[in-house]
Amino acid sequence: MIRFKKENAKLILIYEREPYTEIDWLIEKFDDNESHTFRNTFTFSKSHLLSKIKGKKTLESIFDLDNAVEFLLAKLVDNYYKLDSNVFGIKNNIYLHKDIKIKTDLFIAVTNISILSRIDTLINEDLWIGGDYEHSMPESEYRKLLQAFPNSYEIKKYSEARLATVLRNYFDSTIDAESKYNKYMAKKVSAKGADLSAIFKENELNKFIAIQQKLQEMLDDEITYSEPQWQKEILDMILLIFPKYIHVFEEVKIRDSYNDTYRKLDYLLLDSSGNVDIVEIKKPFDNCIVTKSKYRDNYIPLRELSGTVMQIEKYIYYLNKWGIGGEKKLTEKYKNKLPTDFKIQITNPNGIIIMGREKGLSKPQRLDFEVIKRKYKNVVDIITYDDLLKRLSFTIQQLKIEIAATPN
């Protein structure tokens, strides 16, 4: 049995033999200047004994009198016990705050897994646990980390799942142990660090509120903006609303191989994987989406919309035909604006059109407009300014709900 005590600036491990059990094997090891590892975690030699040993007889007498032997595990340095690295076989120094309650489960996981040696293989610096040292890991977080180690039931279920995976290839009657293991793991509360989503939700909420307010102000006063000014403002919003995009290239020349010339794109979006998409931004004229009157019982797209869609489809066509040569050309041209070794890729680009208003449209007009949008959905995402406001509004509402539900 192993237990611990703190005494005279020392952290001591006490090994108690079971009643009526022999201890000769340990006496012989120490007399031969060998070490012994307890529970696959604590490795002690004769030098770690707190009682001075001079021969086999003295060691025997210690066990006879106290039924226990004390080993030096750590010494107090300021407010932390500095663990003996040789005892744990670790390369880094590990410190435990003096107020931490020391129990075996701080060091040993199920089936005698040495916790500190596992941690030591994953870090390359000293570790402080508990207390108020600037770089220490809070005791609560360390105990959460301990929960990440599998318990005996989990290990049993995992072993059964691995065996069943092989056996089911030969025996139809094999139980679905893998499914049972997965269900168990899905229910288990895993140890985890800070909830990043919760940390940044407030910032995200403020960001989307600011974008919504800015967009509404622009729409209320759009006549004062020139086309380039308007486009620049909307592009800034796109990078914030769609975080997959990391940069916008302006006035990009792309190859028209069929006419042996170059075409100029107003804006080319670049995502974090290097893929490019095309965006077209128009000022929000009211009547540029669908016709006011029906054609064969349908509201059809106006020339401004159909022409913009056609223009983007042609640009996508040119980009795809340009292919690998275009990727190299664009990467070389914009290398000074890209991260090191970053490559631009032309992989079935999509288009985004931001234009027009839906306010004032009747319900049948809105329905036909939705049909038009879905017709081009696989190539072009058509977004009106009212739709953009709606998306922002729903995002803000959802963030408020999630923030309100987050425990303090």
Phi, psi and omega in degrees: 000142181241134171216175187228155172211154177252128185204126175052053178061025179232145170256121190243134172262129181250122177257120179250126176282153177290148179304139175068014176261152181279151180233008184303322183300322180287322178299316181295320179300310182294323179293332177269013180058034174261163178254166176221140180255122177266131175054031177060021187226311186256115179253115182240150171238180181302330183292341181274349180292135180281334175273139179289124183255128176227079178098165185298322185298319181296317180296318178300320183293327178298313180294321181295323184279313188254347185058020182203156176230141182254135178240143177282119182259324183199158175242148182281125176239111189056243182254014184234141171277121177271112183290146178287111184299328181293327179297321184263352181066043183242156183269333181262156174279138178235132185240134176248131180296145186298337183271353179291134177284120187269118175225166184300326184291351173288336187246332189235129174263178183304150183056034174057047173273126178282109185295312184294325178291327176294316179297319183299328179288345185256352181234159179233041179201165180293154183235127173251134181240125179081178179074191185247017175299141188306320186255017184279153172274126179304145180302323180298322179289325177296320180290329173295320179299322180299330180292343180288341179285134184293144174273174185297323179295318180296318179297319179299314180296321179296316180299317178298319180296318179295317179295317182296327179300322179282314186294329183294343175289344185238337184231119181293336184277001183299131179289156181275073182291330180296319179295319179296319179296316181296322178295319179297315182294328179293328180278335184292134176278114183279151175287133181213162181273212183297143177281097184299323180301316181294323182298319188261356182300318180299316178296319179297318179300312180298323180297311183290326176297317180296319179295315180300315180296317180297316180296318180296319177298320179295318181293327179287341186224034188294339182294339183275354181262139169281166180301312179297321179297316180299313182298319180298317180296316181293322178299319177300320179292321182301317180295334178275323182284322181247086186294350177296333180271133184248348181199156174235125174264136181254146177049062183269127177272127177237153186280128170257091187292337181284327180254007177052052180208184178241143175250154182248119174274138176294311184216138177234121180273142179238128178262176187290348176266357179098357181281149182246147173227162182252140177231136175240129182237124179242149174296152192277064174295142185295311190258074178219013185256292180229162182292156177279331179248161185273150170239113184053048175068021178225147169271126186249160181295142175285165185302323181300318181285308183297325179292321179292320177298314180299319180298315180294320179299322178291319178298319177298319179299314180297318180297315180297321179292329180293323171054224184299321178299320178293321178301313180295319182295314181292319179298317180294318183295321187253017185302330180287346179255004185243156174298160180301134178065014178280136182238134176279138182235139175252097184232090181046066182301150173251168179238150175233128176244125176242112184196159167072168177237149176260347181296138182095346178282143177283169180299316177297324178295318179297321180296314179293325178296322178296321177298317179299314181299317182290332177300323183258007190303325183288347182239316188230133174260112182266117184238122173274166180291330176291322177296320179297317177298320181295317179299317179296319181298314179295321179298316179297315180299317181295319178297320178297320178297315183291322178294318179296330182272352182282127179296144178288000000 
